[in-house]
């Protein structure tokens, strides 16, 4: 469903935390280019930490799935926010792979 939404949905970034996360995600290729040039992997570590903290701010402020408080029924699914979550997870996984770190699946 996310792949279909990525092709069909219009990305709507209304909230400031959505913008902040989107801009952070877009910096990933720049970070990769920088570590290829100077071979200093701490740049990637710093970026992944920044991405994680930016995602936490986004997650605390923006609901991906909105539910009715009375019934608990799903009212709205914000696909563009789910796409931001998916992009963040993909970048974190690729960053950990580059660093040779195997992330835990559950804590």
C-alpha positions, -999 to 999 in steps of 0.1 A, spaced: 0 0 0 29 24 7 45 18 -27 11 26 -43 7 57 -22 43 68 -30 33 68 -67 -2 83 -64 -3 104 -32 6 141 -32 31 147 -4 15 173 18 39 187 45 17 210 66 34 206 100 68 222 108 80 188 121 71 172 88 92 198 70 121 193 94 121 155 89 117 158 51 147 182 49 168 159 71 159 129 49 169 147 18 204 153 32 213 116 31 230 116 -4 250 147 7 262 128 38 272 98 17 291 120 -7 309 136 22 320 103 38 332 91 4 354 121 0 369 123 35 364 87 47 353 99 81 324 78 92 316 98 123 298 122 99 273 94 92 270 87 129 262 123 136 237 124 108 219 92 119 217 106 154 202 138 140 177 118 119 167 98 149 161 128 171 142 146 143 121 116 137 113 115 175 101 151 173 80 143 143 65 112 159 56 131 191 39 159 171 23 143 141 -2 114 140 1 89 112 -32 72 120 -60 93 136 -86 75 156 -119 86 171 -114 90 208 -148 76 217 -150 45 195 -113 38 187 -122 35 150 -97 47 125 -108 81 111 -79 90 88 -46 74 77 -20 100 67 -1 82 40 24 109 34 34 107 71 37 69 68 59 75 38 82 98 59 83 70 85 92 44 58 119 67 43 134 73 78 135 35 85 151 28 51 178 54 57 185 43 92 188 7 80 212 17 52 233 38 75 236 10 100 246 -13 72 273 10 60 286 12 96 285 -25 100 259 -23 129 232 -49 131 202 -31 147 179 -50 171 144 -57 159 127 -51 193 136 -35 225 
